[in-house]
């Protein structure tokens, strides 16, 4: 009888451990999308940037973690066409004035804490690293089956990207580029 109780307890502990094990869901970098929008006084530009890798971590079907690496060399403007300034803007975004992709080819996002807001919505605090500078950011992420979406607002000046920022340069007039840029993230896994 004593052996039966020991086996039963061991079995329950094993089952409990199995159900509480974290499950990593690898992000499909080919079908996932990141769209960006950068605004200036006289308008805005938009484009895409590719994920290099990413994973969302679930425990008991609840989001508990995640980390992502972005290929900064993939940054591309979509509101301009070839021959109409696209190459120039794409090149400038990759230059040292902005993301310096030759020296900093990737950016990283690592979830640090997650709180559940509603059935499918989580509040995330994460570390964002751009140009080897790391800052904490907060955003909401919505998870539905094998898809997750999030909208992030990033202050570029916190990562040393000060080009035409009115907070660092005077007399720019309508050449000001706003400090915040927006990311719309659509993850497939």
Rosetta silent file (secondary structure, phi, psi, omega in degrees, C-alpha in Angstrom):
SEQUENCE: XXXXXXXXXXXXXXXXXXXXXXXXXXXXXXXXXXXXXXXXXXXXXXXXXXXXXXXXXXXXXXXXXXXXXXXXXXXXXXXXXXXXXXXXXXXXXXXXXXXXXXXXXXXXXXXXXXXXXXXXXXXXXXXXXXXXXXXXXXXXXXXXXXXXXXXXXXXXXXXXXXXXXXXXXXXXXXXXXXXXXXXXXXXXX
SCORE:     score description
SCORE:     0.000 S_00000001
   1 L     0.000  -40.188 -179.995    0.000    0.000    0.000 S_00000001
   2 H   -62.555  -42.260  178.433    2.861    2.354    0.855 S_00000001
   3 H   -63.850  -38.142  178.638    4.470    1.738   -2.555 S_00000001
   4 H   -62.186  -44.244  178.378    1.143    2.412   -4.285 S_00000001
   5 H   -62.735  -42.624 -179.958    0.833    5.813   -2.537 S_00000001
   6 H   -62.620  -44.287  178.884    4.417    6.690   -3.433 S_00000001
   7 H   -65.269  -42.752  179.723    3.836    5.749   -7.082 S_00000001
   8 H   -62.590  -43.952  178.652    0.531    7.656   -7.167 S_00000001
   9 H   -64.354  -43.736  179.402    2.140   10.795   -5.702 S_00000001
  10 H   -61.604  -40.748  178.768    5.064   10.530   -8.122 S_00000001
  11 H   -64.244  -44.516  178.108    2.643   10.145  -11.030 S_00000001
  12 H   -62.374  -41.917  177.780    0.611   13.207   -9.956 S_00000001
  13 H   -63.212  -43.073  179.797    3.792   15.287   -9.585 S_00000001
  14 H   -63.527  -43.677  178.938    4.971   14.156  -13.028 S_00000001
  15 H   -64.648  -43.605  178.290    1.614   14.991  -14.641 S_00000001
  16 H   -62.167  -40.707  178.505    1.539   18.352  -12.879 S_00000001
  17 H   -65.988  -40.102 -179.790    5.075   19.120  -14.023 S_00000001
  18 H   -63.474  -44.680 -177.280    4.234   18.115  -17.589 S_00000001
  19 H   -71.532  -22.433 -179.048    1.155   20.347  -17.796 S_00000001
  20 L   -94.242    1.882 -179.604    3.065   23.296  -16.296 S_00000001
  21 L   -70.571  136.111  179.160    5.971   22.970  -18.738 S_00000001
  22 L   -69.015  142.514  178.644    6.517   26.011  -20.901 S_00000001
  23 E  -116.100  122.006  177.976    5.844   25.572  -24.597 S_00000001
  24 E   -91.328  129.212  176.191    7.892   27.588  -27.072 S_00000001
  25 E  -113.696  112.475 -178.042    6.173   28.525  -30.298 S_00000001
  26 E   -72.093  134.121  179.756    8.625   29.545  -32.973 S_00000001
  27 L   -78.163  135.354  176.019    7.535   32.528  -35.053 S_00000001
  28 L   -79.949  102.476 -174.240    7.301   31.946  -38.806 S_00000001
  29 L   -70.045  -19.026  179.495    9.582   34.732  -40.029 S_00000001
  30 L   -76.917  -35.063 -176.599    8.435   34.325  -43.652 S_00000001
  31 L  -103.217  -13.161  176.317    4.745   35.015  -42.986 S_00000001
  32 L   -77.266  153.672 -175.922    5.053   37.363  -40.003 S_00000001
  33 E  -135.432  143.106  169.052    5.124   41.093  -40.728 S_00000001
  34 E  -126.837  118.835  175.629    6.436   44.246  -39.113 S_00000001
  35 E  -107.274  141.268  178.864    5.259   47.532  -40.632 S_00000001
  36 E  -122.056  153.723  173.330    6.749   50.850  -39.537 S_00000001
  37 E  -135.783  126.168  174.205    5.639   54.476  -39.811 S_00000001
  38 E  -117.003  133.350 -174.740    7.950   57.438  -39.253 S_00000001
  39 E  -115.041  149.933  174.945    6.435   60.920  -39.203 S_00000001
  40 E  -135.439  172.579 -176.681    7.769   64.375  -39.917 S_00000001
  41 L   -56.611  -39.505 -173.704    6.199   67.820  -39.941 S_00000001
  42 L   -94.992    8.813  179.179    5.450   67.622  -43.672 S_00000001
  43 E   153.621 -148.469 -179.256    4.174   64.040  -43.829 S_00000001
  44 E  -156.479  164.319  171.576    5.281   60.507  -43.133 S_00000001
  45 E  -129.115  153.348  179.243    6.995   57.478  -44.587 S_00000001
  46 E  -139.402  161.178 -179.130    6.138   53.849  -44.071 S_00000001
  47 E  -174.331 -160.704 -177.913    7.687   50.518  -44.775 S_00000001
  48 E  -130.230  162.676  172.747    8.552   47.052  -43.576 S_00000001
  49 E  -149.604  143.914 -172.539   11.285   45.315  -41.649 S_00000001
  50 E   -98.751  146.695  169.685   11.834   41.560  -41.341 S_00000001
  51 E   -78.313  141.124  173.677   12.160   39.313  -38.346 S_00000001
  52 E   -93.121  -38.472  177.264   15.294   37.195  -38.259 S_00000001
  53 E  -162.035  163.526  177.493   13.971   34.946  -35.482 S_00000001
  54 E  -177.181  153.930  178.882   11.409   34.908  -32.714 S_00000001
  55 E  -148.916  140.563  170.304    9.615   32.786  -30.175 S_00000001
  56 E  -109.960  140.625 -176.217    6.584   33.182  -27.946 S_00000001
  57 E  -115.426  128.865 -178.526    6.510   31.139  -24.744 S_00000001
  58 E  -120.695  148.079  173.899    3.276   29.790  -23.283 S_00000001
  59 E  -138.298  123.694 -175.361    2.522   27.982  -20.026 S_00000001
  60 L    53.241   42.243  179.079   -0.935   26.475  -19.491 S_00000001
  61 L    64.145   17.870  176.409   -2.032   28.272  -22.684 S_00000001
  62 E  -115.116  139.017  178.436   -1.045   31.685  -21.231 S_00000001
  63 E   -66.938  125.994 -179.461    1.652   33.888  -22.698 S_00000001
  64 E  -126.386   -7.057 -179.447    4.626   33.978  -20.303 S_00000001
  65 E  -174.655  174.356  177.032    7.553   35.118  -22.460 S_00000001
  66 E   177.310  154.825  173.607    9.008   35.919  -25.814 S_00000001
  67 E  -154.313  147.776 -172.528   12.076   37.168  -27.609 S_00000001
  68 E  -142.890  147.249  172.733   12.719   38.422  -31.114 S_00000001
  69 E  -123.662  129.574 -178.062   15.593   39.426  -33.353 S_00000001
  70 E  -106.812  136.902  176.961   14.957   41.873  -36.192 S_00000001
  71 E   -84.200   97.250 -175.108   17.078   42.051  -39.366 S_00000001
  72 E   -66.465  -24.074  177.545   17.818   45.792  -39.511 S_00000001
  73 E   -70.700  -12.571 -179.470   19.335   45.467  -43.013 S_00000001
  74 E   -87.077   -1.519 -177.284   15.892   44.495  -44.308 S_00000001
  75 E   -57.172  130.623 -174.325   14.378   47.927  -43.561 S_00000001
  76 E  -145.113  136.210  176.852   12.508   49.030  -46.661 S_00000001
  77 E   -83.715  134.623 -179.239   10.314   51.983  -47.558 S_00000001
  78 L  -110.984  -11.019 -178.423    6.987   51.016  -49.148 S_00000001
  79 L   -91.867   -3.441  175.552    5.430   54.430  -49.816 S_00000001
  80 L  -118.340  150.596  178.858    8.124   55.383  -52.359 S_00000001
  81 L  -105.401  161.132  176.291    8.933   53.641  -55.612 S_00000001
  82 L   -55.076  135.915 -179.416   12.300   52.925  -57.202 S_00000001
  83 L    84.465   -5.766 -179.877   13.584   56.057  -58.882 S_00000001
  84 L  -117.975   25.084  177.103   11.359   58.282  -56.710 S_00000001
  85 L   105.421   -5.205 -178.973   13.579   58.485  -53.623 S_00000001
  86 H   -60.110  -49.499 -177.443   13.124   54.944  -52.255 S_00000001
  87 H   -61.107  -41.033 -179.015   16.791   53.974  -52.622 S_00000001
  88 H   -64.688  -47.075 -179.380   17.943   57.240  -51.032 S_00000001
  89 H   -67.486  -44.498  178.082   15.638   56.925  -48.000 S_00000001
  90 H   -57.901  -43.855  178.599   16.351   53.209  -47.523 S_00000001
  91 H   -63.368  -41.056 -179.959   20.082   53.957  -47.630 S_00000001
  92 H   -67.118  -38.569  177.925   19.728   56.829  -45.170 S_00000001
  93 H   -64.320  -29.768  178.353   17.749   54.668  -42.714 S_00000001
  94 H   -84.514  -13.578 -177.745   20.589   52.121  -42.816 S_00000001
  95 L   -76.986  171.650 -177.074   23.265   54.829  -42.370 S_00000001
  96 L   -62.402  -27.019  176.820   24.751   55.958  -39.065 S_00000001
  97 L   -56.985  -31.327 -179.033   22.298   58.912  -38.831 S_00000001
  98 L  -115.419 -102.185 -168.704   19.592   56.350  -38.180 S_00000001
  99 L   -94.446   -8.851  175.729   20.094   52.621  -37.538 S_00000001
 100 L    48.929   53.826 -170.213   23.747   52.109  -38.584 S_00000001
 101 L   -66.273  -20.746  177.515   22.991   48.639  -39.907 S_00000001
 102 L   -66.236  -43.076  179.659   26.560   47.879  -40.961 S_00000001
 103 L   -85.587  -31.681 -176.712   27.691   48.047  -37.335 S_00000001
 104 L  -124.807   76.633 -173.891   24.321   47.065  -35.787 S_00000001
 105 L   -72.437  -14.157  179.985   22.702   44.514  -38.150 S_00000001
 106 E  -132.506  158.129  169.325   20.074   43.364  -35.642 S_00000001
 107 E  -124.182  155.238 -176.439   17.734   44.759  -33.007 S_00000001
 108 E  -132.470  149.311  174.609   16.303   42.677  -30.174 S_00000001
 109 E  -132.738  124.822 -179.102   13.155   42.578  -28.068 S_00000001
 110 E  -127.898  121.156  177.928   13.008   40.438  -24.911 S_00000001
 111 E   -66.072  134.573  178.248    9.851   40.157  -22.788 S_00000001
 112 E  -110.085  -40.338  176.192   10.571   40.858  -19.103 S_00000001
 113 E  -148.039  149.608 -176.234    7.111   40.785  -17.512 S_00000001
 114 E  -137.635  131.687  174.656    3.619   39.988  -18.726 S_00000001
 115 E  -122.480  141.079 -179.344    0.250   40.729  -17.182 S_00000001
 116 E   -84.197  125.854  179.116   -3.060   39.413  -18.457 S_00000001
 117 L   -95.642  -38.794  178.026   -5.530   42.206  -19.326 S_00000001
 118 L  -157.266 -170.110 -174.023   -8.347   40.074  -20.750 S_00000001
 119 L   -48.712  -50.393 -174.824   -8.869   36.680  -22.400 S_00000001
 120 L  -115.005    2.675 -173.484   -6.456   37.208  -25.306 S_00000001
 121 E  -112.667  131.172 -179.707   -4.760   40.495  -24.394 S_00000001
 122 E  -123.958  145.418  173.633   -1.557   40.807  -22.379 S_00000001
 123 E   -97.574  123.795 -173.788    0.341   43.859  -21.139 S_00000001
 124 E  -116.805  136.410  166.136    4.062   43.401  -21.804 S_00000001
 125 E  -110.973  127.553 -174.936    7.125   45.132  -20.427 S_00000001
 126 E  -138.551  160.759  171.617   10.135   44.308  -22.572 S_00000001
 127 E   -97.356  122.576  175.953   13.724   45.309  -23.195 S_00000001
 128 E  -105.351  128.337  177.506   14.255   46.765  -26.684 S_00000001
 129 E  -118.046  119.466  175.844   17.843   46.907  -27.923 S_00000001
 130 E  -131.582  131.198 -179.934   18.694   49.082  -30.923 S_00000001
 131 L    55.428   40.199  179.496   22.288   50.088  -31.760 S_00000001
 132 L    61.557   19.108  174.927   23.473   48.259  -28.614 S_00000001
 133 E  -112.591  128.710 -177.550   21.334   50.553  -26.421 S_00000001
 134 E  -112.513  131.776  175.956   18.662   48.864  -24.313 S_00000001
 135 E  -136.197  152.863  177.078   15.535   50.549  -22.952 S_00000001
 136 E   -82.555  136.900  175.043   12.366   49.255  -21.358 S_00000001
 137 E  -132.018  158.106  178.004    9.146   49.608  -23.370 S_00000001
 138 E  -125.834  142.917  178.052    5.517   48.723  -22.677 S_00000001
 139 E  -162.625  165.666  174.664    2.851   47.545  -25.097 S_00000001
 140 E  -102.343  145.722  175.842   -0.170   45.286  -25.383 S_00000001
 141 E  -129.347  135.871  178.822   -0.155   42.072  -27.396 S_00000001
 142 E  -109.201  127.503 -177.818   -3.244   40.176  -28.542 S_00000001
 143 E  -114.979  125.193  176.241   -2.932   36.418  -29.038 S_00000001
 144 E  -133.900  111.369  179.375   -5.459   34.412  -31.107 S_00000001
 145 L    52.062 -111.271 -177.758   -4.690   30.756  -31.876 S_00000001
 146 L  -106.652   35.605 -177.554   -1.509   30.862  -34.029 S_00000001
 147 E  -144.448  142.886  174.315   -1.392   34.638  -34.442 S_00000001
 148 E  -139.732  140.849  178.975   -0.342   37.579  -32.260 S_00000001
 149 E  -129.225  148.804  178.392   -0.547   41.306  -32.967 S_00000001
 150 E  -153.410  152.101  173.780    0.943   44.312  -31.225 S_00000001
 151 E  -121.036  122.318 -178.344    1.392   48.033  -31.767 S_00000001
 152 E  -117.412  144.461  173.076    4.588   49.558  -30.398 S_00000001
 153 E  -117.959  121.543 -175.848    5.668   53.187  -30.180 S_00000001
 154 E  -115.298  129.653  173.841    9.444   53.636  -30.030 S_00000001
 155 E   -88.506  105.422 -174.513   11.257   56.872  -29.139 S_00000001
 156 H   -61.833  -29.121 -176.658   14.250   56.741  -31.478 S_00000001
 157 H   -67.597  -22.908  177.199   16.224   59.330  -29.476 S_00000001
 158 H   -69.428  -12.015 -179.746   16.512   56.874  -26.563 S_00000001
 159 H  -113.045   18.159  177.025   18.695   54.775  -28.877 S_00000001
 160 L    79.389   15.092  179.997   20.952   57.637  -29.973 S_00000001
 161 L   -99.323   93.649 -171.073   19.037   58.348  -33.205 S_00000001
 162 L  -109.498    1.241 -175.780   18.807   62.143  -33.059 S_00000001
 163 L   -51.809  121.771  177.666   18.802   63.123  -36.754 S_00000001
 164 L    54.076   34.226  174.489   16.503   66.168  -37.240 S_00000001
 165 L   -87.890  128.803 -179.502   14.966   65.822  -33.773 S_00000001
 166 L   -66.938  -17.196  177.771   13.604   69.148  -32.489 S_00000001
 167 L   -77.823  -11.477 -178.460   14.689   68.079  -29.000 S_00000001
 168 L  -124.083  -17.817 -177.446   18.341   68.173  -30.058 S_00000001
 169 L  -132.881  137.977  178.622   18.530   70.687  -32.914 S_00000001
 170 L   -98.264  159.308  173.152   17.138   74.207  -33.256 S_00000001
 171 L    71.802   23.230 -179.544   15.924   75.962  -36.375 S_00000001
 172 L   -79.652  -20.704 -179.367   14.780   72.865  -38.255 S_00000001
 173 H    56.319 -129.245 -179.999   11.387   74.362  -39.135 S_00000001
 174 H   -88.390   20.809  172.489    9.410   71.893  -41.199 S_00000001
 175 H   -95.293    4.522 -179.379   12.421   69.611  -41.523 S_00000001
 176 L   -66.403  135.337  170.755   11.693   68.136  -38.093 S_00000001
 177 E  -108.607  127.451 -177.443   11.342   64.361  -37.906 S_00000001
 178 E   -65.111  148.986 -175.501    9.280   63.282  -34.905 S_00000001
 179 E   -69.827  -36.236 -178.246   11.057   61.238  -32.260 S_00000001
 180 E   -83.564  140.255  167.512    8.472   58.441  -32.058 S_00000001
 181 E  -126.766  152.656 -174.047    8.024   55.838  -34.749 S_00000001
 182 E  -106.706  141.657  173.570    5.283   53.209  -34.826 S_00000001
 183 E  -121.799  129.683  172.146    5.542   49.473  -35.356 S_00000001
 184 E  -110.398  115.297 -172.732    2.551   47.288  -36.256 S_00000001
 185 E  -110.321  130.670  176.980    3.541   43.675  -35.624 S_00000001
 186 E  -128.224  104.716 -175.455    1.654   40.640  -36.962 S_00000001
 187 E  -100.597  135.881  173.374    3.203   37.359  -35.826 S_00000001
 188 E  -114.936  136.184  179.400    2.365   33.913  -37.221 S_00000001
 189 L  -147.878    0.000    0.000    3.489   30.801  -35.349 S_00000001
